[in-house]
Amino acid sequence: MAVYVDDARWEWRGQKWCHLWADTAEELHVFASRIGLRRAWFQAPPKASWEHYDLTEGKRWQAIRAGAVPTDRYG
């Protein structure tokens, strides 16, 4: 099982953003909580294409330091 963070960053509200996802929803939520993300920020179908959290660039680096696997894959 792993948690991933992509480098597909885009500009929104003056910040760069990317995605955090995992092999399972449970693993994703546990990891997200460890790095300070609120469950309310979780995105899933039908409003989103897949289960993930959006991260700012600063949170991306925090996720990597906490063990997320950086990838250029988009979700």
JOURBEL-V296236 format. One record per residue. N is the residue number from 1. RES is the residue in one small letter. PHI is phi in degrees with one decimal (none if undefined). NEAR is the number of other C-alpha atoms within 12 Angstrom. Layout:
# JOURBEL-V296236
n={N;N}
res={RES;RES}
phi={PHI;PHI}
near={NEAR;NEAR}
This chain:
# JOURBEL-V296236
n={1;2;3;4;5;6;7;8;9;10;11;12;13;14;15;16;17;18;19;20;21;22;23;24;25;26;27;28;29;30;31;32;33;34;35;36;37;38;39;40;41;42;43;44;45;46;47;48;49;50;51;52;53;54;55;56;57;58;59;60;61;62;63;64;65;66;67;68;69;70;71;72;73;74;75}
res={m;a;v;y;v;d;d;a;r;w;e;w;r;g;q;k;w;c;h;l;w;a;d;t;a;e;e;l;h;v;f;a;s;r;i;g;l;r;r;a;w;f;q;a;p;p;k;a;s;w;e;h;y;d;l;t;e;g;k;r;w;q;a;i;r;a;g;a;v;p;t;d;r;y;g}
phi={none;-148.7;-115.5;-124.3;-137.0;-91.7;-112.0;-83.5;-86.6;-133.8;-86.3;-158.6;52.8;76.2;-130.5;-94.5;-128.7;-147.7;-121.7;-123.3;-147.4;-146.2;-66.4;-133.7;-63.0;-60.7;-62.1;-60.3;-66.2;-62.9;-64.3;-57.7;-62.7;-61.2;-100.1;90.6;-86.4;-85.3;-59.0;-62.4;-85.7;-62.7;-120.6;-152.3;-58.6;-89.8;-78.5;-129.7;-71.8;-157.0;-76.6;-165.4;-119.0;-88.1;-124.8;-74.1;-60.3;-63.2;-67.5;-58.8;-66.4;-63.6;-62.5;-63.9;-62.4;-84.5;116.8;-66.0;-89.8;-71.0;-148.6;-91.6;-69.1;-98.0;53.6}
near={15;23;33;37;40;32;25;22;24;18;14;13;8;9;16;19;24;32;42;49;39;30;21;18;23;19;21;32;27;21;34;36;19;19;25;19;24;18;22;14;19;27;24;19;10;8;10;15;14;21;28;36;38;39;36;27;25;17;27;36;24;23;35;26;18;22;21;29;25;27;22;15;16;20;27}
